[in-house]
Amino acid sequence: MTVSAWFVYIVRCADHTLYTGITIDVDRRIAEHNGDGAPGARYTRPRRPVELVYVEAAASRAEASRREAAIKQLDRAHKLALCASAR
């Protein structure tokens, strides 16, 4: 079994909006979104703090990017259902 190097994640921002992204280090990326280290995404900076609500492994960066794009096309209800199914 190979360990995934890429992850697709969804965070819930303080204003209850959802942000989807990809990374190779989920903990580091969430910390960045919350103001630790690098500045994080422009979208999340004014909406801190963020909370990780969903994470999914991907086999490659290309696969993670495709999945991120697919998730971003979902409406809010489907994104929330996806998050709920992971719990």
Number of C-alpha atoms within 10 A of each C-alpha: 3 5 8 13 14 21 23 24 24 25 22 20 22 14 12 11 12 19 17 17 20 21 19 17 11 17 11 15 21 20 17 18 26 22 17 12 11 12 14 17 15 9 11 23 16 13 16 15 17 24 17 16 18 19 17 15 18 21 13 14 17 11 15 23 18 14 21 19 14 10 19 16 11 12 9 13 9 12 18 16 10 16 17 11 9 10 7
